[in-house]
Amino acid sequence: MSSIKKYRKMSSEAADRVAAVNSRPSSPLQTSWFEFLLDGTLLEKHLQKQNPDPPSVQLIVQFLEQASKPSVNEQNQVQPPVDNRRNRTLKLLALKVAAHMKWDLDALEKGLTIPVLNMLLNELLCVSKVPPGVKHVDLDLSTLPPTTAMAVIIYNRWAIRTIVLSSFPEKQTKPGPHQMNMLNIVQQEKEMTDNILTVLKEQSADSISVLERALCLKKDFYVHTMRTLELLASDAAANGETESSTAGLCISADELHCQVHYDLGGIFFQQGSTDQPAYVKARDHFRQTKELLKKLDSPVHVHLDEKRLVGYWNACRALTGDSDPSDSQTTPYNQINSFIRARNYQAVIEAFIKDNVTHSLPTHFRRSVLREFMYKVQQGESGLDEVCEKLCICNAVRDTLEGEVLSVRFHQLLLRPSKHMVEFILEVCTRSFEKEASETSRVNMGNFFRTLCERLEDQALVFLVSSHKLFVELLSEEQKKVLLELMRRKSATVNLSAKQLPSFYDIPASASVNVGQLEQELILSLEPRRIRTKLIELHGLAERPFWKVNSKWEVPSDYINVILGIKDNLTKDLVYILMAKGLHCISIKDFAHARQLFSASLELVTEFSPKLRQVMLNEMLLLDVRAHESQATEGSRERPPSDLVSRVRGYLEMRIHDLPLRQVVGEECVAFMLNWRENDYLTKQVPSSLVMNNPYIKVGQLLASTCKELPVPKESRRTAKELWEVVVQICSVSVQHKRTSDGRGLIRHRESSMGILQRSKFITFIKKLREPLVLTTLISLFVRLHSIVRDDIVNEVTAEHLSIWPQTLANIQAVDVEAVAVTVKELVSYALTLNPNNQSWLITQADIYFVTNQYSAALNFYLQAGAVSSDYFTKAVPPDVYTDQVLKRMIKCCSMMNCHTQVAVLCQFLREVDYMTAFKALQEQNSHDAMDSYYDYIWDVTILEYLTHIHHKRGEAEKRQIAVKAIGQSELNTSNSEEVLQLAAQKRKKRFLQAMAKLYF
């Protein structure tokens, strides 16, 4: 494995920072790093102190950072660290400190950052004479000198441990005001760390292979000590003593194997989340670790977290289904996991019930088991709903006994109870409650029973709970009386006033309970005949208005008086309930049941009320219109049957005296005609009296006329002006000046809308439209109105067909500017939900975000518009989509987000390359984009030449080389034909826009 050497450079600022942080003003003074250079014996004396200051790991940091300080040549250019005697001695001192720590990776990892530890171990590889340029996986450890082989093992152990540690979440520390100047240093360290981790992960398979081969070596191992490192620096190294089999600190094979097994187990466990068989490998390595730990009496060189080892071991056994022969008894955890693997779910439930008494399983573990089953249900595994329900109940009883709050899921279960569920709750309570329970447990269980009675709606189920022996035993007579009174107030269906009952659990399952059951069935039923039957039964048991049973049953206020005017109570209930249920079915798009319910209601009212018959016909028309529109929204292109169109026309022209009409029916009929382009009817055939009296028909006619004449802008301007005036009035408010109470001044008082419709109702109507041309026309109108009232020529929103609208507004003060702005945003957003690939709407949406300074969102929509018009940038974006104005706005978006390299690339897209903006952007050093990664997308040689110049000027050699490489591509040669240069430009345009799309989509 090749060493990671390109990240060895460290900042002098970091050294100063570390030294400053760790320096203490107390006496005696802290020993400075350079003193160890002057006195060769000082280091060993310092490290043998009880509390050396600075401590060991801090010395390593100081030595390595001083050794890696860059130098400056005569031309004032920054150069890599010099390889001189001073720097070599400093690196050797760092290695001596690590040797004094016996190469304990746990201690080194806690005290050193990844870049520092990477540098330290690379120095170890270097002094241990590991062949440079040869991958570690290609080395034969058995033939290498002992200290060399051990250096390779230590490095690769650190590599896989670092990968594992980096996968753990870390809390990010936020810098305070005094630390803000260190952000740049922190960012540099983070980049170095990320780069090192990338290399380590790429080479992880090699590291694992090296360590697995190390396990095959049965001889003892030797690692460098302070003495052997000192010999390396002296002439004694020449005699080969440091390479002999006995030089260095001896580590037994069992100790090293134990540590390597543990480290390999950690990396395989981490890989198990994406590679299930890796858990088996992890389990085997952890088993070997456990066995070797037992074998070793007092391991000196094994540094591992035994609690974590136990956790790893239990997790691997659970994940692989393995049982440990050495375990004398199975733990409750393993027992539960084995039941789950065997799909013995009843045994899991039984174990949970028994655990309510023993409390051997932690609450968090029980909840995690329930979450696992719920996840399986979400993934479509059948037959587990009841298991989830029962486990939830078991957990609720456990929570009750421990005085915890009941879960939301348990409360949700009580909203849809069944007799079987309540019986299981009572069974779990009985089996979980001990006779000699504490007073606290008795109070908690009593409160649980009281909660059940309060939450259950069905009186038969309440009776089941209240007659249970624990209810009788745990609740006082006073509590039972209070609960009885609460139940009496809660439900008028239970008649308890006939006789005074001594206690709540004596309530009989009488006819009053049958009323409750019938009402429940009435609420749930959607079948008209069954609804009628249940109502007849209920009227036979009690005389009262059953249309009030469910507070969610609602009929429109326009019809309420007509329906409640029906004299026969049974018929009144039936008509009300059938209509309420039918309207509910329409709201959830259950059109089949709605049609059945309305048909039954129509058949019923036809016998006695012509007025109600017409009401039901109107509602059935609305039902058919919504059903057909729903199919169209889901992608159906089938035109509505001529019969439905005729019925819609008939409704619009209907004139019946004293007939209650719902405004929404007329509104949706007009929207229906516009959506199916019945423009001839709306413009020519609709009676003029309707246009005058129905505002929706008026708006519909003007929209139809404008859309019909749009191909000829001059012809459409007349009707467009009339539509414009109507919409302006809708968005206007009357303003009156009234004197203040003291009579001294005037205040502006804004009245309601002056238009034929309120703005909110107009918006509701618009959101029923889905015909693209109608929506485009409305968007165009509101964009023009928005531009006029904002009066900002530079930042105007664009749209199609703007030329047909007036350029000025007579009474601009009356227009509600905020209302116009909100409407145009709502309208464009709604239109894009219908067709997110309409490039004109996308550009308009982008402009809206742009003029409101939401640059990231604006750029997102500009890119979407380009993507849909070019097959995701596989073709050139049409010039009428990416006009110069759009491109300049994209440039500004990037500039405002400090993405300066993106600005420079986009400047090439303009018809005339904007060099001034591009050069200014490239001068910025604080860029928040990928910077030199974008150089491959630049085809303009002038910009590339400028890049090489500024990088040379700043001394940025690597970036300058990237720019030189980009400019040296043969296809950008200015001697090429125009066609070749154009092809090169188009290729880079497409690739850049695709890269931007990945970034912002």
N, C-alpha and C positions, 0 to 999 in steps of 0.2 A: 504494500500500500504506500502510495507516495505521500510524503509529509506535506502538511499545509503550511507553506512558508510565506505565501504572499500576503498574509495578514499579520506579520510579525512586527510591523511598524507601529509604534505607540506614541501618543502625544506627550510632549513635555508638560503641557498644561495639566494633563491628568495626574502626572507625578507630583506637580506642585500642589494640586488640589488634595490628593491623598495625604501628602505630607502635612498640609495645613490642617486637614480634618483630624488627623491622629496626633498632632503635636499638643502637648499639654504644658502650660506655663509653670507647673509645680516643680519643685526641686526634688531629686536631682534632674538635670536636663536630659531630654531624650537623646539617645545616641544617634548621630547623623550617619547616613549611609556611606559617606566618603571616609569616615573613620575606619571602616572595615577594610578599605583599600590600603590604608596606611599601616595597619597593624594586622598581620596575617593570623595572629592567635586570638584576636578579639572576638571573632564570630562564635567560636566554640564556647568561650567563657560567657558570652552574652546569652546564648541559647540555653546554657545550663542553669541560669537564674530561675527562681520560682515564677516570677511574673515579668518576663523580659519586656522592655519598652524601647522600641516598637516590637510587637509580637512577631512570631515567625512569618505568618502569611503576609504581613505588611512589609516585612523586609524583602520578601520575594518580589512584591509589587514594585518597591523602590529600586531594587537592583535591576530588574528587567526594564523598567521604564527609563532609567538613566542610561542603560546600555543601548536602548533603541531610539534615543533622541536623534532627530535628523540633524545634519550639518548644513552649513551655508558656505558656498564657495566664494571666490573673489568677485564673481559677477552677481553676487547676492542671490544666487539660485539655490533653492532647497535641494539637498542631496540625501540619499539613503544613509543610514548610520554607518560610520567608518568601522572596518574590521581591524581594530588595533588592540594592543595588549590590555588597555584599560577596560574596553567593552567586553573582551573575552573573560577577563577576571570577574567582572560584575555578573556575567551569566553563570560562571562557575560558582560564585557565591550563592546565587539563587538556587542552583542545583544542590549545594551543600545543605541549605536550609531544608529543602524538600527531603533530602536524605536523612537529616536529623529527625524529621517527622515520619520516617520509615515509609515514605511514599504512600501515606494513608490518603486515599482518594476522597474519602468522606470529609476529612478535615480540609483538604485542598479545595474541594468543590464548594465548601461553605464559605471559605475565605477569599477565593479568587474568582474573578470573572472568567468567562469562557475564553476571550482573547488572550488573557494573561496565562491561563493554564495551558492553552494551546501552544503558546510560545515556549513555556517551560518544558513541556513534554517533547517538543520538537528539538530543543537543546539537548534533552536526555538522549533522544535518538541519535543526535549528531555525535555527542561525546562517546556514546556506546558503540560507535562505528557500525551502525546499521547501513548497509550498502545504499548509497543515494541513487534515486531514479529507479529503484526496483520496488514493485508493489509488495507489501507485506505478505499478501496471500501467496506470492510466488517463492517466499523464503522457506527453507526447511529448518524449523526451529531446533531440531535434534542435532544439527551440525553446527549451529552457531555457538559462539562463546556464551557461557551462562548469563553474564550481565547483559549481553546484547539481546539474547532471547527474551530476558525479563523486561527489557526496555520496550520491546515490541508488544509484549503482553500487556504491560501497563498502559501503553498508548491506546491499544485497541479496547481494553476494558473501559478506559475513559471515554472513548468514542461512543460506545453503545450506551453507557450510563448517561452521557450528555443528551443523547437522542431521547432517552426515556424521561429524563428530568425536564427537558424542554417541552414535553407534551403536557406537563402539569400546568394548570392555570396559575398565573401569578398576579397579585394585586399591583397595579401600576401606581407608583408614587408620583404625586403631583408636585411639581416644583413650586416653592414659595417665591415671594417677590425677590428675596436675596439670592435665589438660585437661578433666576431667569437667564443670567449671562452664561450659565453652564449648559444650557439646552443644546447648544451646538456640539459640545463635547459628548454629551449623552447620546445625541443622535448618531455621531460617528461611531461610538462604541456599539450601539444597536445594529448599525449597518455591518460592522465587522462581525458581530455575533451571528447575524442572519447569514452572512456569507459562509462562515465556518460551519454552521449547522447544515447548510445546503450541501457542502462537500461531504460532511460526515454521513448524512443520509444517503447520498449517492454511493458511498463506499461501505454502507452498513453490512451488506452481504459479505464483503471481503473480511470485515472485522469479525463477524460471527464465525466465518470459516477459520480464521486464524486462532480464535479462542477454542473452537471445537477441537482443533488439532493439538492445542496445548494440553487438553485433557487427556490426550493419548500418551503424554510424556510422564513416565512414572518416577523419574529421578527428582532429587531436591533442586530447588531453584535458588539463584543468588542475585541480589540487587545491589546497586551501588550504595556505598556508605560515604561518610565525609572523608574517611581515609583513602578509599579507592579513587575518589574524585580528586583528592589532593595529589595522589600519585600520577593521575593523568596529566596534571599541570606541571609535573617535574620530570626530570630525566628518567626517573624510575619506571615511568610508563613504558620506556623502550624495552625493558627486559621481559615484558609480557606478563608481569604479575597480575595486572588487572584483568587479564583474559583467562587466568587459570581457573580450574574448577572450584577452588575454595575461596577465591577472592570475593569480598562483599558479604552482605548480610544473608544468612541462610534462611530460606523459607521452605518448609516441608511441602512435599507434593500434595498431601491431604489438605493442608491449609490453603494452598493456592487453588486447588481444584474446588474446594468449598466456596471460595470467593468467586471463582469464574462461573461455577454452576448458578450461583445466585444472580450474577450480572446477566448471564444468558437467559435465565428465567424471566428477568425483568423485561428484556427486549422482546422476547417471544410473546409475553403477555400483552405488551403494548401493540404488537402486530395482530393479535387475535381479534381485535375489533373489525378488521377487514379481511382476515384470513383465519377462519375458524380452526383449522388443524393446528395452528400455531399454539393454541391453548394446551394441546396435548404435549407439545414439546416443552412448553413452560412448566407444566405439571411435572414432567419427568425430571427437569433440572431442579425444581424446588424439592422434589423427593430426595434427589441425591444430596442437596444441600442439607436437608434435615438429617439424613443418615450420617453424613460426614461430621456434622456438629455434635451428634451423639458420640461419635468415635473419638473426637478430639477432646481431651480432658480440659485443658485451659489454653485455647487458641490465642496466640499473641498477635498474629498478623491477619486475623479475620475481622473485618469491620463491616457488619451488616445489622440492619434493624430487625431484631427477632420478632417484634410485634407485626411488622410489615410482612415478614416471611409467613407468619401464621395467616394473615389476611390473604396474601397471595395464594397460599396453599388451599384455604377453604374456597376461595373464588374459583380456582382451577378445578377443584373436585366438583363444584356445583355446575360448572360450565361443560365439563367433560363426562360427567356421570360416573366418576371413579370413586371407589370406596377404598379406604386405607386399611389394609389388613392389620396394621400395627395399632389401630384405634380399638380400645376395648369396648367402647359403646358408641353408637351413632348419635351425633349431636342433633338437637331439634332442627337446626338449619338444614343439615344434610337430609334429614328425614323428610322435610317439606319439599326440598328440591327433588328427591327421588320420587316422591308421589307425583310431582308435576311432570317429570320426565316419563313416568309410567302412565300418565293421563288418568291417574286414580284421583279424580277431583273430589269425590266424596270423602276420601281419606284426608285430603287437605282441609276440608270443612270441619271434619271431626277433630283434627289436630288443633284447629283454631279454637273450637269450643272448649277442648280440654285445657288449652293454654289460657283461657279466660280465668281458670282456677289457679294454674301453676305460675303464670306470668313469666315463663322462661324465654319467650320470644319478645324482643324489643318492639315497641309500637311502630317505629319507622320501618322495620323489616316486614311486619304484617301489611303495612300500607303499600310497600313496594311490591309485594306479592299481588295485591289487589290491582295495582296499576299495570302489572304485567298481564293479568287476565283481561283488563279493559283494553289494553293495546291489542291483544289478540282478537278481541271482538271487533275493534276498529279495522283490523286488517282483513276482516271477512270470515274469521273462523267461526263456524256455527256451533250452537249448543252450549255456549258459555255464558249466555245472559243470566241464566238462573244461578250459575256458580258465582258470578260477580255480585249478584243481589245477595246471596247468602253470606259471602265473605264480608260484604259491606255491613250486613247486620251483625255478624260476629265482632267486627271491629267497633261498631257502635256500642255494643254491650260492654266490650273491654274499656272503651273510652268512658262510658258511664261509671263503671266501677272505680276507675282511677280519677274521676272528677274532671275529665277533659270535656271540651266542647264537642258536641256531635257534629259530624262532617256534613257539608252541603249535600253530598251525594245521598246520604241517608235521608235527609229532609226531602230530597227529590223523590226518593222511593215512596215516602208517605203521601205524596201527591197522587199516586196511582196504585193504591193498595189493593190487595186481594185477600181473600180468606186464608188461602194457603200461606201467603207471606206473613200475615199476622200470627198465624199458628206457629210458624217457624220462629218468629221473634220471641214468642212466649216460651217455646221450647228451649231456646238458647238462654233466656233469662233464668229459667228453672235450673238448667244444668250448670250455669255459671255462678249461681248464687249459693254460697256456703251457709250452712245453718248457723255456724258460729261467726258470721261476718261482723265486721266492726260497725259501730254506729254510723260512721261516715259512709260506708258502703250501703247501709240500709237506707240512709237518707237519699243517696245518689240514685239507687234503684227505684225508690218511691217517686222521685222527680221524673225519672225516665218513663214510668207508667203514666204519670200525669201528663207528660208531653205527648205520649201516644194518644191519649183520650182527647187532648186539645187539638191535635193535628188531623185526626181521622174524621172524615165527613160522614161516612156511612155508619148509621146508628147500629146496624147489626154487628159491625166490626168493633165499635165502641163497647157494645154489650159483651163481646167476646173478651176484650181486655179487662173490663171492669168486673167480670165474674171470675177472673183468675185468682188463685189462692195468694199469690204474692201481692196483688193489688189490695186484697182484703187485709193482709197481714201488715203491709208496710205503710199504708195511708191511714191517717187518723180520721175519726168521724167528721171532724170539722173540715178537713181537706176534701172528704168525699161530698159533703154538702155544698161546698163552694164549687166543686167541679160539676155537681148536678145542676146547680143554678146556671153555670156557664153554658152547659149543654142545652138547657131549656131555652136560654136566650138565643143561642146560636142557630137552632133549627126549629122552625115552626111546624115541622112535620112530626115531631115527637110530642105527644100529648101526655104530659106528666101531671097535670093539675087535677086529674080525677081522684087520686087518693095520695095521701102523704106517705111516701115510701121511707122506711127506716134508714135505708142506705142505698147508695147508687147502684150497687151490684145486684139489687133485687129487681131492676127494670125488666119486665117480661118482653119477649119477642112477639109483640102484638101486631094488630093491623096497621098501627102507625109506622112500624118498621117496613111493612109492605108498601106503604105510600112512598117511603124513601127509596126503596128498591125500584119501584115503577118510575119515579122521577129520574133516577139515575139512568135507567134504560131509555127513557124519553130523551134525555140529553144526548146520549150516545148514538141514537138511531138516526139514519139518513134515509130509511125506506118509508115512503109515504103511508103505505097501508099499516105498517107497524106503529108509526107515530099516531095514526088515527085510533088504532086498537088500544094503545097505552093511555091515550087521553080519555077514551070511553071508560076504561077501568078506573082511572083516577077520579073522574067525575062521579063514578058510582060509590067511591069511598069518601070523597070530601067535596064540598061545594066552595070553591075559591078560584081566583084567576091563575091558571097554571102557566100562562104566558110569562109570568114573572119568575118562574122557577130558576131560570139561568139569567143572571144579570148581563151576560154577553150577547143575549139575543136582542138584536136591535133592528128596527125597520126605519126607513127614512121618515123624517119629521113631516114631509109632505103628505104621507099616507096615514099617519098615526090616527088622525081623527076619523077618517073613513073606516078604518079597520075596527077601532074600538067602538064605533057606532053600531056594529053588528049586534043585534039583540040576543041571539042565541049564544050562550056562554061557550058551549062546546065548539061551535063553528068559529066564534071569535078566536079562541085559543088556537084552533087548527090553522086558520088562515094566517094568523100572526107568526106562529112557529114555522109553518112551511115557508113563508117568505123570508124570515130571519135566517133559517138554515140555508135556503137557496142563495141568499146574498153572501153568506159566509163561504159557501162552496165556490162561488164566483171569485171571491177575493183570494182563495188559495188555488185557483185555476182547476178546480174539480168540476168541469163543465157538465159531465155526464150526470152526476147526482143533482146538480143545480137544475138541469133540464127536467129531470123526473119530478123534483119538488115543485117547480113552477107549473108544470103540466097538471099535476094533481090539484094545485091551488086554482088554476084557471078553470078546470072542470068543476070545482066546487063552487066558485063565485058566479059562474055563468048562470047557475040556477036561480040566483036571487038578486044580483047587482050588476047592471050594465056598466056602471062606473068602475067598479072593482075589476070587471072583466077587461076593460080597456087599460087599466093600470097594469094588470098582469101581462097583457099583450105588449105593452111598452117595455116592461122589464125583460120579457123574453126576447124582444128585439135587441135590447142592450146586451143580453147574454150572448146572442148569436154574433153580434158585432165584436164583442170582446173575444169570443172563442176564435173567430176568424183572424182577428188582429194578433192574437197570441200565436197562432200557427205561422203567420207572416214573420213575426219577430224571431221565431225559431228557425227560419230559413225557407219556409214554404213560399213558392211563387205563384201558387194557384189563385186565380182571380176569384172574387166572391161570386156566388151564383146570382143570376139576374133577379131571382125572387127576393134575395136579401137586399139588393140595391133598390128594388121597387118599394120594399117595406120601409127602407130608410127615407126615401123620397116622400112616401106617404106620411111618415111621422113628422117630417119637417113642414109639410103643408097642412097638417091636421089642425082643425079648429073645432073643439068640442067645449061648449060652455060648462063652467064649473067643474072641470076635470083637473085633479091635481097632477102637475107635471114636474118631474125632476129635471133640474137644469142640466145635470150630468148626461142625461140621455141625449138631449139636443147637441150638447158639446161634442160627445163622442160620435154622433152621426155626421156632424160637419167634418170632424177629423178623418172619419172613415172615407168620406167622399174625396177629400184632398189626397189621402194616402193612395187611393186607387184611381187617381187622375180623372175623376168625374168632373172635369173642368167645364165642359159644355153645359152641364146642368146648372152648376153654380153661377156661371156667367150669363146664361141666356134664359134658362127655363124656370129658375126659382122665382116665385112671385115677389114683386117689389115690396108688398106689405110685410113679408117675412123679413126682408133685408132691413127694413126700417125698425122692426120690433125686436128682432133677435140679434144681439151683438155678435154672437158666434157666426151666424150666417153672414153678417156684414163683413167680418174679418175674413171668413172663408172665401167669399166672393172676390174681395180685393186681392187676396193671395193668388187665387186661381187666375184672375185676369192678368196680374203682373207676370206670373210664370208662363202663361199662354203666349204673351207677347215678347218674352225675353229675347228670342233670337233676333228681334229687330229693336235695338235699344231706343231708337227715337219713338217708336210706337208705344213702347212700354213705359215711357216717362210719364204719360198722363195718369195711367192707373197707379203707377208707382208713387206719384206725388200724393194721390188720395190716400194710399196705404200709409205713406210716410206721415201724413197729418194725423191719421187715426192713432198710430203708434206713439207719435210725439205727445198727443193728448193723454194717452194712457200713462206715459212716463212723466207727466207734468202734474204739478200741484198748484192750487191757487194760493197766493200769498196776500195776506191782509195785514195792514198796519193798524195796530190798536194802541191807544194811549195807556200808559202805566197808571197804576192806581192813584198816584199823586198828580196825574195830569201833565207832568213835565216832559215826558219823552214818548217815543214811539217804539213799539216792539213788533217784530215780524212774527206773524202767526201763520203756520202752514196748514192748510186744510187738506182734505182727502183728495184722491185722484179726480181729475177733471174729465177722464176719458169714458168711452162707452163700456169699458171693463176695468175692474181693479187690476193693478199690475200682477198681484199674486194669482188671480184667476187666469190672467192672460198667460202667465208662465206655465200654469197647470195645463192649459189648453195646448201650448206649444209642445209640451212633453208627451202629448198624445200623437204628435205628428212624426212620421218616419220617412216621408217621401223626400229624397235627396235634394231635388230642385227647390222644393218649398223651404226646406231648412237652409239651403244655401242663400235663398232670397232673404230670409229673415236675418241670417247672420250678417249678410251684406248691409242690410238696413241698419242694424244695431251698431255695426262697426263704424259706419258713416256718422251716425248720431253720436257715438262715443268720441270720435275724433273731433267733431264740432264742439261738443261741450267741454272737452279737455283742452282744446286750443293749444296743442303742442305739435307743431308741424314736423319737428325733427323726429319725434318718436310716435309716429302714427302706426296704427294696426292696419294690416292689409287684408283684403278679401276680394272675391270675384264680384263682378257687376257693380262696382262702386259708382260708375258713371251715370247710372239711371236715377240716382238720388239727388235731391237739392244740395247745393254747396253751402247754404247759409241757413240760419234759423232766426225767425222773426223775434220770438219771445224766449230768448235763451235763459233768462233768469228764472222762468217758471219750471224749467226742466230739472228734475231731481237727478243730479249728476251721479250720486252714489247708486241710485236705483238702476241707472243705465249701465254703469260699470258692472254691477252684480249680475244684471240680466245677460249681458254679452258673455260673461264668464260661464254662467249656468248654461246658456244656449249652446256654446261651442263644446263644453264638456259633455252635455247630453248627446249632441250630434256624434261625437267621437265614440260614445258607447254603442251607437248603432253601426257605425262604420269606422273603425280605427285606422283604416288604410286610405282615407280620403286626404290626398296631399294638400288640397286647398285648405281644408279645415285644420290640418296639422300645422300648416304655416301660420294660420290665424291664431291658433292656440299658442304657438311659440312666440308670436308678436305680443300677445297679451302678457305673457310672462316677462318678455323683454322690457316692455314699457313700465312694468311694475318692479323692475330690478331683480327679478328672480332668474338669475343668469344660468344656473345649472339646469333648471327645468326648461328654460327656453332652448338651450342647446340640445337637450334631449329630444324635444319635438322637432327642431330643425333637422336633426339627424334622422328622425323617424320619417319625415317627409322625403328626405333624399333616399332613404332605404326602400320605401314602398314604390318609388318612381323608377328605381334602377335594379329591381330584383335583388335587394340587399347588396347593393354596390358591386354587383357582378358586371353591370353595364354602366355607361357614363350617366350621371345625373343630368336630366334635361336642363338646358339653360333657363327655361322659363320657371323652373322650380328653384334652382340655386342662382337667382339673379345676383347682381353685384350688391344690391341692398341687403339681401339675405346673408350673403357671404360676409359683408361688413359687420352685420349684427352678430354673426357667429364669431368673428374675430374679436369683437368687443366682449362677448360673453367669456371667451377664453382669457382675455386680458384682465377682466374684472375678477376672475378666479385665480389669477397669478399663474396661468398655464402658458408661459411666454413662448415656449418652443412650438406649441400648437398654433399660436398666433402667427409665428414666422412661416409655418407650413401652409396655413390657410391664405396668407398673403399672396401665394403663388397662384391660387385659384381664380383671382380677379382677372378681368379682361386685360387690365394694365397692372402688372405686378407692383404692389405697394412696398417699395424698398425701404422707404423711410420708416414705416411702421414695423416692418420685419427687423430692420437693424436695431431700432430702439428696443424691441422686445428681446432680441438676443443679447443686448447689453445687460439685461436684468440677470442678477446672479441668484436671486431668491425665487426660483421657479418651482411650482408645485406639480409639475408633470414629469414624464420620463426622460426629459432633456435629450441626451445624446442618442437614446434609443430611437428617436424620431428622425435622425439624420438620414436614414435610409429612404425616407419619404420625400426628401428635398431633391428636386430635379433642376432647380435654377442654379446655374454655376456661380452666378454673382453672389448669391446668399451663402453657398458653400465656401467660396473664397473668403467671404467676410468672417465666417465661423472659424476657419483656420487661423485667420489673423488675430481674432480676439482671444482664442485659446492660447496661441503662442505668446501673446502679450501678457496673459495671466499666468503663464507657466504651467498650463494644464496639458501636459504632454499626451496623456491617454486620450482625452477628448479631442485634442488636435489630430491625433492619429486616426480616430474614427471619422472625422470630417474629411481628412485627406483620402481615406479609403473610399468614402462615398463619392468624392469628386473624381476619383480615378477610374470609375466604372466606364467601360468602353461605350455603353449606350448613351452616355451623357457628353460624349466628345462633340464639341461644337462643329467639328468638320462633318458630322453625320448629316444625312438629308433631313429635311423638315419632317418627313413622315416618320423616320426612326425616333426623332426627338419627341414627336407628339405621342407615339406609342409608349415611350419611356415615361412621359408625364402622366398619361392615362393609367398606366399600371400602378404608379406610385399614388395617384389620387385614390384609386379603388382600395388599395391596401391601407392607406392612411384612414380613409373613412370607415373601413371595416374595423380597424383598431379603435377608432373613436367610438363606434357603436358598441363594441364590447365593453368599453370603459363607462359609457353613460346609460346604456339600456339596463 
